[in-house]
């Protein structure tokens, strides 16, 4: 792909030129990938539910959720489609470093690991994230929310992931990593996204009024769809899940991220038309994901039905 100094605006036509992998006719759930979502705290049980459900809505075949033991029964009841792992937690209800030992096998079996939804930063969580990243050296990873806050001096751990990482900060989270003011990031989001992608050696999704998706090679997409209603509690968890689901289906990081932010935005636009610009809930985005994906992909078609060519959608 050619690198330009100007970002490419994401539109349906742009996405059709970079189509998602199509499922095999008669294929099973294993072929669409397994997503492991790791996150949560005693105070934030719902984030892994939103992210995990979004991954399934984006077409991932299997889902595993890992969260603090206190919340595990609630999470299991909320997402009966998932396998749930109860992880060791600290006295304050946050993930303990020892939780990584419980997840080593699951991380190795996943096609994508999403780390961060609902995490609240403290010393134990920082240690957990650092250790989890070490276990993910051969696995595609998406870092969101609390996991981003834990990066700090551990950013170079992303370099070990071989370009298989997606990081989804907002301006405040990115500013914290660099020790800068949030306003500096907001004044120059394009340059900030490019710099972070280069420094992290990962695809960076810099969320904001316009969301920038940057690759380490300098290629940038910008999403201008969506609306003010997406600035709501839990919407970022849904976005992380959509990208993770597409990632698990076999889309490379930049493609999964570009599709994910646009699908998320159009889901918000559908709710805006039905409910108004404000007041819809993050969980209401979930049901909009499959129809948006279907429309953008030219309908749900298998690779066989498409004649074996993923790029033939109109």
C-alpha positions in Angstrom: 0.0 0.0 0.0 1.3 3.5 -0.9 2.0 5.8 1.9 0.6 9.4 1.6 1.1 12.4 3.8 -2.7 12.8 3.8 -4.9 10.2 5.5 -7.4 8.1 3.4 -10.9 8.8 4.5 -12.7 5.6 5.2 -15.7 5.0 3.0 -17.6 1.9 1.9 -15.7 2.0 -1.4 -12.3 2.2 0.4 -13.2 -0.9 2.5 -14.4 -2.8 -0.6 -10.9 -2.4 -1.9 -9.6 -4.1 1.2 -12.2 -6.8 1.8 -12.4 -9.0 4.9 -11.6 -12.7 4.7 -14.7 -14.7 3.8 -15.7 -17.8 5.7 -15.5 -21.2 3.9 -18.8 -22.7 2.9 -19.6 -25.3 5.5 -16.7 -24.1 7.7 -16.9 -24.4 11.5 -16.4 -21.9 14.3 -12.8 -22.7 14.7 -12.0 -21.4 11.3 -13.4 -17.9 12.2 -11.0 -17.6 15.1 -11.0 -17.6 18.9 -10.9 -14.4 20.8 -9.7 -14.2 24.4 -10.8 -11.0 26.2 -8.9 -10.2 29.4 -9.9 -7.4 31.7 -12.3 -6.1 34.3 -12.1 -5.3 37.9 -14.6 -5.6 40.8 -15.9 -2.2 40.0 -16.2 -2.7 36.2 -17.7 -6.1 35.4 -19.5 -5.1 32.2 -16.6 -4.1 29.9 -15.4 -7.6 29.1 -19.1 -8.5 28.4 -19.4 -5.7 25.9 -16.0 -6.4 24.2 -16.6 -10.1 24.0 -20.1 -9.9 22.7 -18.9 -7.4 20.1 -16.2 -9.8 18.9 -18.9 -12.5 18.3 -21.1 -10.0 16.6 -18.2 -9.2 14.3 -18.0 -12.9 13.3 -15.4 -14.5 15.6 -16.2 -18.2 16.0 -15.3 -18.7 19.6 -15.1 -16.5 22.7 -13.3 -16.8 26.0 -13.5 -14.2 28.7 -11.1 -13.9 31.6 -11.8 -11.6 34.5 -11.5 -11.2 38.3 -12.9 -14.2 40.2 -15.6 -12.0 42.0 -17.2 -11.1 38.7 -16.8 -14.4 36.8 -20.2 -15.9 37.7 -22.0 -12.6 36.6 -20.0 -12.5 33.3 -20.7 -16.2 32.6 -24.4 -15.6 33.1 -24.3 -12.5 30.9 -22.5 -14.1 28.0 -23.6 -17.8 27.8 -21.8 -18.2 24.5 -18.4 -17.8 26.2 -16.1 -19.8 28.3 -15.2 -17.8 31.4 -12.0 -18.0 33.4 -12.0 -16.7 37.0 -8.6 -15.0 37.7 -6.8 -14.2 41.0 -7.5 -10.7 42.2 -6.0 -8.3 44.7 -7.8 -7.2 47.9 -9.1 -4.2 46.0 -10.6 -6.3 43.3 -8.1 -5.8 40.5 -6.2 -8.4 38.5 -3.2 -9.9 40.3 0.0 -10.7 38.5 -0.5 -14.3 39.3 -3.4 -14.4 36.9 -1.0 -14.7 34.0 -0.1 -18.3 35.0 -3.8 -19.2 34.7 -3.9 -17.8 31.2 -0.8 -19.1 29.5 -2.5 -22.0 27.8 -5.5 -19.9 26.7 -3.3 -17.2 25.2 -1.4 -19.7 23.2 -4.6 -21.1 21.7 -6.2 -17.8 20.8 -6.2 -16.2 17.4 -6.5 -12.8 19.1 -6.1 -11.6 22.7 -7.9 -8.4 23.7 -6.4 -7.0 26.9 -7.7 -4.0 28.8 -11.5 -3.5 28.8 -12.5 -2.6 32.3 -9.0 -2.7 33.8 -8.2 -0.1 36.4 -4.5 0.8 36.6 -2.5 0.0 39.7 0.8 -1.6 40.5 -0.6 -5.2 40.3 -2.3 -4.6 37.0 0.8 -3.0 35.5 2.7 -6.2 36.4 -0.1 -8.3 35.0 -0.1 -6.5 31.6 3.7 -6.6 31.3 3.7 -10.4 31.9 0.7 -10.9 29.6 2.5 -9.2 26.8 5.5 -11.4 27.2 3.1 -14.4 26.8 1.7 -12.9 23.6 4.9 -12.9 21.5 3.4 -15.2 18.9 -0.3 -14.1 19.2 -2.1 -11.1 17.7 -3.0 -8.6 20.5 -5.3 -5.7 20.9 -4.6 -3.3 23.8 -7.4 -1.2 25.1 -8.3 1.0 28.0 -6.6 0.0 31.2 -3.9 -2.0 29.5 -2.9 1.2 27.6 -2.6 3.1 30.8 -0.2 0.4 32.0 2.2 0.6 29.1 4.2 3.6 30.2 7.8 2.5 30.2 6.9 -0.9 28.9 6.0 0.3 25.4 9.0 -1.5 23.9 7.4 -4.8 24.8 5.1 -4.1 21.8 8.2 -4.4 19.6 8.4 -8.1 20.4 5.0 -8.7 18.9 6.2 -8.5 15.3 3.7 -6.0 14.1 0.8 -8.1 15.3 -0.6 -5.5 17.7 -3.4 -2.9 17.6 -3.5 -0.2 20.3 -6.6 1.9 20.8 -5.9 5.0 22.9 -7.9 8.2 23.2 -6.0 11.4 23.4 -5.7 11.4 27.2 -4.3 7.8 27.3 -1.8 8.6 24.5 -0.7 11.8 26.3 -0.1 9.9 29.5 2.2 7.4 27.7 4.2 10.3 26.3 4.1 12.4 29.4 2.4 15.3 27.5 -0.7 17.4 27.8 -3.9 15.9 26.2 -4.4 19.2 24.3 -1.1 18.6 22.4 -2.4 15.3 21.1 -5.8 16.8 20.3 -4.3 19.7 18.3 -2.4 17.3 16.0 -4.1 13.9 16.0 -2.8 12.8 12.6 0.8 13.4 13.5 0.2 11.9 17.0 -1.2 8.7 15.6 1.6 8.4 13.1 4.2 9.0 15.8 2.7 6.4 18.1 2.4 3.8 15.4 6.0 4.3 14.5 7.2 4.3 18.2 5.0 1.3 19.2 5.6 -0.6 16.0 1.9 -1.4 16.0 -1.3 -0.2 14.4 -2.7 2.7 16.5 -6.3 3.7 16.6 -6.4 7.2 18.0 -10.0 7.7 19.1 -11.7 11.1 18.9 -14.1 13.3 17.0 -12.2 12.0 14.0 -10.6 8.6 14.6 -7.2 8.0 13.0 -5.9 4.5 12.2 -2.1 4.6 11.6 0.3 1.8 10.6 4.0 1.6 11.6 4.8 2.3 7.9 3.1 5.6 8.0 -0.1 4.8 6.3 -3.1 6.5 7.9 -6.9 6.1 7.5 -9.4 8.6 9.1 -13.0 7.9 10.1 -15.4 10.8 9.9 -18.6 8.8 10.3 -20.4 8.3 13.6 -21.7 11.0 15.8 -21.7 12.5 19.3 -23.7 9.7 20.7 -20.8 7.3 20.5 -19.0 9.3 23.2 -20.7 7.2 25.8 -19.7 4.8 28.5 -18.8 1.4 27.1 -18.6 2.4 23.4 -14.8 2.0 23.4 -15.2 -1.6 24.8 -17.5 -2.4 21.9 -15.0 -0.9 19.4 -12.2 -3.0 20.9 -14.3 -6.1 20.5 -15.3 -5.5 16.9 -11.6 -5.0 15.9 -10.6 -8.1 17.9 -13.3 -10.2 16.2 -12.2 -9.1 12.7 -8.6 -9.7 13.7 -9.4 -13.2 14.8 -11.2 -13.9 11.5 -7.9 -13.4 9.7 -7.8 -9.7 8.8 -4.4 -8.2 9.3 -4.1 -5.4 11.9 -4.5 -2.3 9.7 -7.5 -3.9 7.8 -9.2 -5.1 11.0 -8.8 -1.6 12.6 -10.0 0.4 9.6 -13.1 -1.9 9.2 -13.7 -1.9 12.9 -13.8 1.8 13.4 -16.1 2.3 10.4 -18.5 -0.5 11.4 -18.7 0.9 14.9 -19.4 4.4 13.5 -22.2 3.2 11.2 -23.7 1.2 14.1 -23.9 4.5 16.0 -25.5 6.2 13.0 -28.2 3.6 12.7 -29.1 4.1 16.4 -29.0 7.9 15.9 -31.6 7.6 13.1 -33.8 5.4 15.3 -33.3 6.9 18.8 -31.8 10.3 18.3 -28.3 11.6 18.6 -27.9 11.1 22.3 -29.0 8.6 24.9 -28.5 5.2 23.1 -26.4 2.7 25.1 -23.2 0.9 24.2 -24.9 -2.4 24.5 -27.4 -1.3 21.8 -24.6 -1.0 19.3 -24.1 -4.8 19.4 -27.1 -5.8 17.5 -26.3 -3.3 14.7 -22.8 -4.8 14.0 -23.9 -7.8 11.9 -26.2 -5.8 9.5 -23.6 -3.1 9.0 -21.0 -5.7 8.2 -23.4 -7.4 5.8 -24.1 -4.2 4.0 -20.5 -3.2 3.7 -19.5 -6.7 2.5 -22.2 -6.9 -0.1 -24.1 -9.5 1.9 -23.1 -12.5 3.9 -21.3 -14.7 1.4 -19.0 -17.7 1.8 -15.7 -17.9 -0.1 -17.3 -20.6 -2.2 -20.4 -18.6 -3.0 -18.1 -15.7 -4.0 -16.4 -17.8 -6.5 -13.3 -18.1 -4.3 -12.3 -14.5 -4.6 -12.7 -12.3 -1.6 -12.4 -9.1 -3.6 -15.4 -9.5 -5.8 -17.9 -7.7 -3.6 -19.5 -4.6 -5.2 
